[in-house]
Amino acid sequence: LLPAGTGRFLGLILSRAWIRPTGPVIDMPVPASFNDITQDPSLENYIGWVWYEKEVLLPLRWLQDDLNTRVVLRFGSAHYYSIVWVNGVQVVEHEGGHLPFEADISSIVQGSPGIPCRITVALNNTLTPHTLPPGSIQYMNDKTRYPKNYFVQNIRFDFFNYAGIHRPVVLYTTPSVYIDDITVTTTSSESVAMVQYQVSVVGSTLYSLSLSLRDQEGKVVATGDGPAGELKVLNPNLWWPYLMHKNPGYRYCLEVKMQAQVNGALLEDVYTLPVGIRTVHVTSTQFLINGRPFYFHGVNKHEDADIRGKGLDWPLVVKDFNLLRWLGANSFRTSHYPYAEEIMDLCDAYGIVVIDECPGVGIKMPESFGNKSLQHHLVVMEELIRRDKNRPSVVMWSVANEPASELPPAAYYFKTVIAHTKALDPSRPVTFVTDANYALDRGAPDVDVICVNSYFSWYHDPGHLEVIPLQLTTQFENWYKTYQKPIIQSEYGADSVPGLHSDPPLMFSEEYQKAMLREYHSVFDKKRKEYVIGELIWNFADFMTNQGTTRVLGNKKGIFTRQRQPKSAAFVLRERYWKIANESSCLPPIIESHTLFLK
Ligand code: GCB
């Protein structure tokens, strides 16, 4: 990794015939954020360009068969703006973290077997009013208070702006004619389901496609051919959420086989895709999965951990799923950006329902509602939907979190983003998460589900738990009477410093966090009989933020610590979630440690 000055000088650096390190060269793990890896505070808070470089030797057979093999370099995500070179040739440029991008590098690496392939990445974590999330650079020009050229990056979101290559980087191959994309949607009735598919092939127009769908025993239940069609499945095993069925997360395996003749050679590309058969519908009071009312009892999360920041961390990912299931949580929102594909795979497999949020967080400045931002937002939604459209766990898209949706341009902005999202994926409802006043919010008319965040007795009336019942009831009634749409309490919570106790409960103690939850829960219990369809605690775990006077080594609203130890509030929530799960007629799987709540 080579920190290389500020972005202002990038043009200069690139125009040189040979790029040389302009800063210290250090070892940097991938995937990981670079911020917390060293003892150097300037790297922790670094804004600007950093460089990564690595040499790899590619298998000989990838390089010799140059006509028919396509070599691809893929990044799971890199934060924020990336330029990638292979052997000094620029192969891809990508704007935005949290989503994958890739480049066909065949023409660069083929024809030179035995020569190492040098992958160079320039990354810039600077956020502007037009990036997602937006941010701005503020130069401090008062020479009596700040050194020359001093600047800070202002952000309007509450998590540390970790940067680096956050997800795995892989090299893979396909034939030169290959399956580029598959789109699957499902419909079902009691005894028969239809799986609609569309397959796009790139590289030739002369190819054949055959499809087969297997159940979990490996039995072929339907077959098809051609680039579009329908597979009929009799007596389908539906994909059910965790705790809604004794066998949640059932997925069939769709195998798509493409064959093409190219210059006398037979090329074959085979792609397998897990397919969950399920439907999603929204009424004015309910969220239906497979026709049954679904109540979101879940969490908001972050990709955040000690040392590796936002870098993918398998042990942590698996630990978090174990904690979610321990908690009896059936869902989460990917606050405030798309999570790693590895996490989404586990949601599909375990039946954890997802509200899939794009990085539209902190859209507060008027200039962030202009055409430039809007166009970028549309592209980000395209990338997100392309990545996650086939996931049964994803039941709703969230296009933003707490934007300044009362500003006049927000009306056109959200109408456009939501319409675009629906055009790309007509099968799922769309929302954004609001903290605006119900009477002033200009985006709410376009959402399918109202998702509202509130922090009564915390940011408003701090310390006054007694105001919660009235204020929360009023909040729900105002939204419902205005829109007649189901409502999710998409955030509520209180900070607690683990180990800090106080009775009567005082703010920041574990007791206060518990008491606040209980006040909210009593209102949820009344309103979920009407039109409230979910509650998502803020937050699953403590997480790092920018430094500030209201943050003690980060945000402490977790019900688990950052190291995933439960605070008292976790037990309150666990008891509640299992109780709610048991109210449904479908028995959850009996796991020994949960029997206490199942009796
Ligand atoms: C919110 C934000 C979330 C913050 C949270 C808080 O409304 O959506 O990103 O972390 O409040 O704790 O302030």
Residues whose N, C-alpha, C, O or C-beta is under 5 A from the ligand:
A	BS01	GCB	D158 E402 N453 K557
